[in-house]
Amino acid sequence: MRSQIPYPHLQTDPLQMDQPTDLGALFHRLNNQLGIILANAELLEARATDDASSSRASQIVTSAVEAISAAQHIRSRWQDK
């Protein structure tokens, strides 16, 4: 039986920002979420019992790392302006 996981953050608009300078907070939140995805993908990868599952988990890990890198690149370009 699957446990029900509450998602209270879905009830609010994560992009609702008071000022344009809140982009820093948005990048922080994005990085936090990507970090959670990465950590769970790494757990899946470590616990995979077959090649197909291991390959899928590895793809998620790679994509999460690339997304974190892209977010950091975008943030640094935004801060340079």
Contact map, one row per residue, 1 for C-alpha under 8 A:
111000000000000000000000000000000000000000000000000000000000000000000000000000000
111100000000000000000000000000000000000000000000000000000000000000000000000000000
111110000000000000000000000000000000000000000000000000000000000000000000000000000
011111000000000000000000000000000000000000000000000000000000000000000000000000000
001111100000000000000000000000000000000000000000000000000000000000000000000000000
000111110000000000000000000000000000000000000000000000000000000000000000000000000
000011111110000000000000000000000000000000000000000000000000000000000000000000000
000001111111000000000000000000000000000000000000000000000000000000000000000000000
000000111111110000000000000000000000000000000000000000000000000000000000000000000
000000111111100000000000000000000000000000000000000000000000000000000000000000000
000000111111100000000000000000000000000000000000000000000000000000000000000000000
000000011111110000000000000000000000000000000000000000000000000000000000000000000
000000001111111100000000000000000000000000000000000000000000000000000000000000000
000000001001111100000000000000000000000000000000000000000000000000000000000000000
000000000000111110000000010000000000000000000000000000000000000000000000000000000
000000000000111111000000000000000000000000000000000000000000000000000000000000000
000000000000001111110110000000000000000000000000000000000000000000000000000000000
000000000000000111110100000000000000000000000000000000000000000000000000000000000
000000000000000011111100000000000000000000000000000000000000000000000000000000000
000000000000000011111110000000000000000000000000000000000000000000000000000000000
000000000000000000111111000000000000000000000000000000000000000000000000000000000
000000000000000011111111110000000000000000000000000000000000000000000000000000000
000000000000000010011111111000000000000000000000000000000000000000000000000000000
000000000000000000001111111100000000000000000000000000000000000000000000001000000
000000000000000000000111111110000000000000000000000000000000000000000000000000000
000000000000001000000111111111000000000000000000000000000000000000000000000000000
000000000000000000000011111111100000000000000000000000000000000000000010001000000
000000000000000000000001111111110000000000000000000000000000000000000000000000000
000000000000000000000000111111111000000000000000000000000000000000000000000000000
000000000000000000000000011111111100000000000000000000000000000000000010000000000
000000000000000000000000001111111110000000000000000000000000000000010010000000000
000000000000000000000000000111111111000000000000000000000000000000000000000000000
000000000000000000000000000011111111100000000000000000000000000000000000000000000
000000000000000000000000000001111111110000000000000000000000000100110000000000000
000000000000000000000000000000111111111000000000000000000000000100010000000000000
000000000000000000000000000000011111111100000000000000000000000000000000000000000
000000000000000000000000000000001111111110000000000000000000000100000000000000000
000000000000000000000000000000000111111111000000000000000001100110000000000000000
000000000000000000000000000000000011111111100000000000000000000000000000000000000
000000000000000000000000000000000001111111110000000000000000000000000000000000000
000000000000000000000000000000000000111111111000000000001101100000000000000000000
000000000000000000000000000000000000011111111100000000001100100000000000000000000
000000000000000000000000000000000000001111111110000000000000000000000000000000000
000000000000000000000000000000000000000111111111000001001000000000000000000000000
000000000000000000000000000000000000000011111111000011101100000000000000000000000
000000000000000000000000000000000000000001111111000001000000000000000000000000000
000000000000000000000000000000000000000000111111100000000000000000000000000000000
000000000000000000000000000000000000000000011111111011001000000000000000000000000
000000000000000000000000000000000000000000000011111011000000000000000000000000000
000000000000000000000000000000000000000000000001111111000000000000000000000000000
000000000000000000000000000000000000000000000001111111100000000000000000000000000
000000000000000000000000000000000000000000000000011111110000000000000000000000000
000000000000000000000000000000000000000000001001111111111000000000000000000000000
000000000000000000000000000000000000000000011101111111111100000000000000000000000
000000000000000000000000000000000000000000001000001111111110000000000000000000000
000000000000000000000000000000000000000000000000000111111111000000000000000000000
000000000000000000000000000000000000000011011001000011111111100000000000000000000
000000000000000000000000000000000000000011001000000001111111110000000000000000000
000000000000000000000000000000000000000000000000000000111111111000000000000000000
000000000000000000000000000000000000010010000000000000011111111100000000000000000
000000000000000000000000000000000000010011000000000000001111111110000000000000000
000000000000000000000000000000000000000000000000000000000111111111000000000000000
000000000000000000000000000000000000000000000000000000000011111111100000000000000
000000000000000000000000000000000110110000000000000000000001111111110000000000000
000000000000000000000000000000000000010000000000000000000000111111111000000000000
000000000000000000000000000000000000000000000000000000000000011111111100000000000
000000000000000000000000000000000100000000000000000000000000001111111110000000000
000000000000000000000000000000100110000000000000000000000000000111111111000000000
000000000000000000000000000000000000000000000000000000000000000011111111100000000
000000000000000000000000000000000000000000000000000000000000000001111111110000000
000000000000000000000000001001100000000000000000000000000000000000111111111000000
000000000000000000000000000000000000000000000000000000000000000000011111111100000
000000000000000000000000000000000000000000000000000000000000000000001111111110000
000000000000000000000000000000000000000000000000000000000000000000000111111111000
000000000000000000000001001000000000000000000000000000000000000000000011111111100
000000000000000000000000000000000000000000000000000000000000000000000001111111110
000000000000000000000000000000000000000000000000000000000000000000000000111111111
000000000000000000000000000000000000000000000000000000000000000000000000011111111
000000000000000000000000000000000000000000000000000000000000000000000000001111111
000000000000000000000000000000000000000000000000000000000000000000000000000111111
000000000000000000000000000000000000000000000000000000000000000000000000000011111
